[in-house]
Amino acid sequence: MHWPIATLLFLVTVIGMEAFAYAAHRWVMHGFGWFLHESHHRARAGNWELNDLYAAIFAVPSIMLLLGGVQLGWWSGFTWIGAGIAAYGAIYFGFHDVIVHRRLPTRYLPKSRYMKRIVQAHRLHHVVETKAGTVSFGFLVAPRPEALKAELKRRRHAGVRAPVSSAPPTGAFAEK
């Protein structure tokens, strides 16, 4: 395959993955797949959550396309599509797990308007703890935070996480 066509196929796949990710997040993760994704809308205890299984599930098509295109003699375009899916997964991991949720230590602070917008949109998505009522399902493309806040207000904050209590601690961690 000529490199300009391969590059175009790769880039179209990366861009198309944002549409796929939006649909999967909205109608699978916040639909019948909520039993896995729910863990992501709760406080995490430890390094892993059930939602992490989605990374493995979504990696399977990429692995199969790469294997088929490189080793099994399938159409060579499958290699570039598989690589585009893998690239989107790496971008998603960097944005979602490292920058937004800080699952790996980093000193990065969003400075550009774009990065501030997508980080804030994702955080507004997480203020809702329930399966329904959430806003902003994209990862790299997101509505303006003002629009998302207005939508949450219109829904009368249904499912929005209660603010953290400022009451004194009790139990094992209370001062004696």
Residue, then its C-alpha position, 0 to 999 in steps of 0.5 A: m500500500h502506498w504510504p499516502i493512502a496508508t497514512l490517510l487510512f490511519l488518520v481517518t481511523v484515529i478520527g473515526m474512533e472518537a465517534f465510535a468512543y462517543a457512541a460506545h460511552r453513551w449507549v454501551m457504557h451508560g447502557f447495558g455495559w453500566f455494570l462495568h462502567e459504574s466503577h468509574h463513576r465511584a471513588r476508586a479503591g486501589n489501582w484498578e476498577l472494573n471499567d478497566l476491562y473496557a481497555a482490554i475489550f476495545a484492544v481486541p479488534s486492533i490486535m486482530l487487525l494488526l495480526g491479520g494485516v501483518q502476519l496472516g496475509w489480509w489486506s494491508g489496509f487492516t494494518w493501518i486501521g489496527a494501528g489507528i485504533a491502537a493510536y487512539g487508545a494511546i491518546y485516550f489513555g494519556f488524556h483520560d487516565v493520566i491527565v484527567h484522572r491522574r492514575l499516573p503521577t504527572r505535573y502536567l497542568p492544562k494551559s491551552r483553551y482546548m485542553k482546559r475545555i476537554v478536561q472540564a467537560h470530562r469532569l462535568h461528566h463525572v459529577v453525575e454518579t448515575k447511569a442516566g443524566t450525564v453530559s459530555f460523552g466524547f473524549l477529544v471533542a466536547p461541548r463548551p463547559e457552559a453548555l454542559k453546566a446549563e444542561l445539568k441545571r436544566r436537569r435539576h442536577a439529577g444524579v449529581r454527586a453530593p458535595v464532600s462533607s466538611a464534617p469532622p472525620t469519624g471512625a479509625f481516622a478521627e483524632k482522639 
